[in-house]
Each structure stands twice: as C-alpha cells, then as structure tokens.
Amino acid sequence: MADVKEVSQMFEGSPPRLLPWTRPDGAPCYLSTDDPDGRLSVLADAVEGELLAAAEALLNETEVLPAGPGADLHAALRDVLRIAVSRGDRLPEPCDHGETRLCEGRTCCRVCRRQLYL
C-alpha cells in the first residue's frame, strides 16, 4: 500500500487529500484538487464531520472502564478526537481572492500568498 508521500508524487499541484473512506479492497482513497468547494471535497468534509460527531457520541455514551484494554481504548479515542478537533481548528480560513497557486509545496492564494491548506 502506498503512503501519502508516494501518492503525492503521482499528482500535480497541491498534496493529495486522504479521503475518509476506502476502496472496496480496503486501500486508501485520495483526492487531488485545489477546489475546496468541489463535489468530492464537500462530500469528504461532510463525512469527516459525521465521523467526528459519531466518535464524540460514542465517547460520551461509554463509561470509562477500570484499567485494562477498554480503558486504553476509551483514552485513545478521546485523545485522537481531541487531536482531530485541534487540527481542524488550526486550519486557516480561506481568503476571498479565490485564486490558488502552489507555494513551496502548499496551496496558497495567488494574490496574497496566504496558505490555504495545511
């Protein structure tokens, strides 16, 4: 299975986005686009939001078990959810220029050079 770095070399432009679903064989799916408003980008955003909400609901509905695998799984889910939310909060808001270009391997605004994606 290819990693993100290997997949990045297959695409032009911005780095590919790992999608929140897999192929039927379990392999990861990637999207190569500079359009955050494209159909697949919007769908992936919605699915990611649903997955985060489901993880949060599961975390809130389950009790913390005494020490053991259940407690470790609960703590791991809590930590991963906190990291995902934190990373999402750090994403910059897109500017209003609507023109993108590649800046040092990242997608930036062509006008103000503001980084649009991490």
VENTAHU-V917954 format. One record per residue. N is the residue number from 1. OMEGA is omega in whole degrees, -180 to 180 (999 if undefined). Layout:
n:N omega:OMEGA
n:N omega:OMEGA
This chain:
n:1 omega:-179
n:2 omega:175
n:3 omega:-176
n:4 omega:-179
n:5 omega:179
n:6 omega:179
n:7 omega:180
n:8 omega:-178
n:9 omega:-179
n:10 omega:-174
n:11 omega:172
n:12 omega:175
n:13 omega:-175
n:14 omega:179
n:15 omega:-180
n:16 omega:178
n:17 omega:174
n:18 omega:-178
n:19 omega:-176
n:20 omega:175
n:21 omega:-179
n:22 omega:174
n:23 omega:179
n:24 omega:179
n:25 omega:178
n:26 omega:180
n:27 omega:-179
n:28 omega:175
n:29 omega:179
n:30 omega:177
n:31 omega:177
n:32 omega:179
n:33 omega:172
n:34 omega:-176
n:35 omega:180
n:36 omega:179
n:37 omega:177
n:38 omega:-176
n:39 omega:-179
n:40 omega:177
n:41 omega:-180
n:42 omega:178
n:43 omega:179
n:44 omega:176
n:45 omega:-179
n:46 omega:180
n:47 omega:178
n:48 omega:177
n:49 omega:178
n:50 omega:179
n:51 omega:177
n:52 omega:179
n:53 omega:179
n:54 omega:178
n:55 omega:179
n:56 omega:179
n:57 omega:178
n:58 omega:179
n:59 omega:-180
n:60 omega:-177
n:61 omega:-178
n:62 omega:178
n:63 omega:174
n:64 omega:-179
n:65 omega:174
n:66 omega:-177
n:67 omega:-180
n:68 omega:-177
n:69 omega:179
n:70 omega:179
n:71 omega:179
n:72 omega:179
n:73 omega:179
n:74 omega:180
n:75 omega:180
n:76 omega:178
n:77 omega:178
n:78 omega:-178
n:79 omega:179
n:80 omega:178
n:81 omega:179
n:82 omega:179
n:83 omega:-180
n:84 omega:180
n:85 omega:180
n:86 omega:179
n:87 omega:178
n:88 omega:179
n:89 omega:-179
n:90 omega:179
n:91 omega:-180
n:92 omega:174
n:93 omega:179
n:94 omega:177
n:95 omega:-176
n:96 omega:-176
n:97 omega:176
n:98 omega:179
n:99 omega:-178
n:100 omega:174
n:101 omega:179
n:102 omega:179
n:103 omega:178
n:104 omega:177
n:105 omega:180
n:106 omega:178
n:107 omega:-178
n:108 omega:173
n:109 omega:180
n:110 omega:-176
n:111 omega:-174
n:112 omega:180
n:113 omega:176
n:114 omega:179
n:115 omega:-177
n:116 omega:-180
n:117 omega:176
n:118 omega:999
